[in-house]
Amino acid sequence: MEIERTTGSEDRWKGAISNLTEMSSNLDSLQKLLLKKAVFVDDDTFAKASLVSDQSRSIKVLEQRVETLERELDAAISAAARARAEKRQAEAGQKAAELSAKEVTRELENTTRVFQLHMDELRAKQEEISKRDNEIKLLEAIIQTLGGKDSRSSSGNGSGKVHTA
């Protein structure tokens, strides 16, 4: 849709410039003819010729202005296209950063889960070690108690040996 508008507008401007150029050429020819064959004319004809000359100058100024505006329009269109491209690039960069952040977050969550599992396992091992330590202390206490009884009972029978379990 935008391309069609631009094409139609360009065609109209080109047509207008073509008309202005043709008018300028006709005026130049008329002016050259008048210079070659200088004639004395009445005031009305002179006024018309002056008007045509002024219009010719105005046409040239307007042609230059049209060309300047066309260059400015082209520059604005190019700038808009660059801005759109930069915007798309920035959006792509933002999406990539978001995906990267999600991936890092996912990895961090997985690492946290693994760490939690290891901590749970270590706590269970620590509890098991603590339980076995208590069992060992209990067994040592039993052994000492039994060993003390054995020593006393062994001294009584004269064998002198201490039994350990």
BELJOHU-V845005 format. One record per residue. N is the residue number from 1. RES is the residue in three letters. PHI is phi in radians with two decimals (999 if undefined). Layout:
N|RES|PHI / N|RES|PHI
This chain:
1|MET|999 / 2|GLU|-1.14 / 3|ILE|-1.15 / 4|GLU|-1.11 / 5|ARG|-1.10 / 6|THR|-1.11 / 7|THR|-1.12 / 8|GLY|-1.08 / 9|SER|-1.13 / 10|GLU|-1.10 / 11|ASP|-1.08 / 12|ARG|-1.13 / 13|TRP|-1.12 / 14|LYS|-1.10 / 15|GLY|-1.10 / 16|ALA|-1.12 / 17|ILE|-1.13 / 18|SER|-1.06 / 19|ASN|-1.09 / 20|LEU|-1.12 / 21|THR|-1.12 / 22|GLU|-1.11 / 23|MET|-1.08 / 24|SER|-1.08 / 25|SER|-1.10 / 26|ASN|-1.08 / 27|LEU|-1.15 / 28|ASP|-1.07 / 29|SER|-1.08 / 30|LEU|-1.09 / 31|GLN|-1.13 / 32|LYS|-1.09 / 33|LEU|-1.08 / 34|LEU|-1.13 / 35|LEU|-1.21 / 36|LYS|-1.23 / 37|LYS|-2.06 / 38|ALA|-1.09 / 39|VAL|-2.27 / 40|PHE|-1.57 / 41|VAL|-2.12 / 42|ASP|-1.33 / 43|ASP|-1.10 / 44|ASP|-1.13 / 45|THR|-1.15 / 46|PHE|-1.11 / 47|ALA|-1.10 / 48|LYS|-1.14 / 49|ALA|-1.13 / 50|SER|-1.12 / 51|LEU|-1.10 / 52|VAL|-1.11 / 53|SER|-1.12 / 54|ASP|-1.10 / 55|GLN|-1.13 / 56|SER|-1.08 / 57|ARG|-1.10 / 58|SER|-1.10 / 59|ILE|-1.08 / 60|LYS|-1.09 / 61|VAL|-1.10 / 62|LEU|-1.15 / 63|GLU|-1.06 / 64|GLN|-1.09 / 65|ARG|-1.13 / 66|VAL|-1.08 / 67|GLU|-1.08 / 68|THR|-1.10 / 69|LEU|-1.13 / 70|GLU|-1.11 / 71|ARG|-1.11 / 72|GLU|-1.10 / 73|LEU|-1.10 / 74|ASP|-1.05 / 75|ALA|-1.12 / 76|ALA|-1.16 / 77|ILE|-1.13 / 78|SER|-1.11 / 79|ALA|-1.11 / 80|ALA|-1.13 / 81|ALA|-1.13 / 82|ARG|-1.10 / 83|ALA|-1.10 / 84|ARG|-1.12 / 85|ALA|-1.13 / 86|GLU|-1.11 / 87|LYS|-1.11 / 88|ARG|-1.07 / 89|GLN|-1.14 / 90|ALA|-1.12 / 91|GLU|-1.12 / 92|ALA|-1.12 / 93|GLY|-1.10 / 94|GLN|-1.13 / 95|LYS|-1.09 / 96|ALA|-1.11 / 97|ALA|-1.13 / 98|GLU|-1.12 / 99|LEU|-1.10 / 100|SER|-1.11 / 101|ALA|-1.11 / 102|LYS|-1.11 / 103|GLU|-1.11 / 104|VAL|-1.10 / 105|THR|-1.10 / 106|ARG|-1.07 / 107|GLU|-1.10 / 108|LEU|-1.13 / 109|GLU|-1.12 / 110|ASN|-1.10 / 111|THR|-1.10 / 112|THR|-1.12 / 113|ARG|-1.09 / 114|VAL|-1.08 / 115|PHE|-1.05 / 116|GLN|-1.10 / 117|LEU|-1.09 / 118|HIS|-1.11 / 119|MET|-1.12 / 120|ASP|-1.07 / 121|GLU|-1.11 / 122|LEU|-1.12 / 123|ARG|-1.10 / 124|ALA|-1.09 / 125|LYS|-1.11 / 126|GLN|-1.09 / 127|GLU|-1.11 / 128|GLU|-1.11 / 129|ILE|-1.11 / 130|SER|-1.09 / 131|LYS|-1.10 / 132|ARG|-1.18 / 133|ASP|-1.02 / 134|ASN|-1.11 / 135|GLU|-1.12 / 136|ILE|-1.10 / 137|LYS|-1.08 / 138|LEU|-1.10 / 139|LEU|-1.12 / 140|GLU|-1.07 / 141|ALA|-1.14 / 142|ILE|-1.13 / 143|ILE|-1.08 / 144|GLN|-1.11 / 145|THR|-1.15 / 146|LEU|-1.18 / 147|GLY|-1.11 / 148|GLY|-1.18 / 149|LYS|-1.21 / 150|ASP|-1.08 / 151|SER|-1.10 / 152|ARG|-1.21 / 153|SER|-1.27 / 154|SER|-1.20 / 155|SER|-1.14 / 156|GLY|-1.27 / 157|ASN|-1.68 / 158|GLY|1.55 / 159|SER|-1.36 / 160|GLY|1.35 / 161|LYS|-1.67 / 162|VAL|-1.95 / 163|HIS|-1.61 / 164|THR|-2.19 / 165|ALA|-1.79
